[in-house]
């Protein structure tokens, strides 16, 4: 569903986002919480993800002339669909601005939450943006950290396909390590998230091979 068009880029919302919001509001209500406050927090998170994706899109356009066809907001985040990939050091720059924007939002919201924060919504917004930024730094596709690692490897002369394969291995090691040291408990929810991430990683590899077919990158 198309939400709006900002800075020449269409913003769309996937149906999974509405399912995600509905489930969380139901769970909050079932536990005796306030579903409307949960909705407010999710809408602010929605805003944070949108700003995060626009940071990628506008940086790619302003610095490298790469246009963005659309931004899609989904259940577990969002994605900016660029017309072409920014290889090498460009991928590092375009990748890092997303987490930076999330950390900036968290840094701006936190002091405000100490002064004015009805129902803890602003504090939740600061916390969720910090988590969004940190989570995106993981060297796992399709997170920004995975793209930054690939860009750095390619900038150092590693073939883009090999660089993508290395990132897949690093991502797998990272996921196993996160569970092994207990940073996240193993549950159906976390397993599904990381399974989706690994599937996205292999999808990225297929896409890169397709782009590079007949080309030397």
Helices and strands as residue ranges (DSSP letters): E 2-6, E 9-13, H 15-30, H 35-64, E 68-74, E 77-82, H 89-115, G 118-120, H 121-136, H 144-155, H 160-180, H 188-212
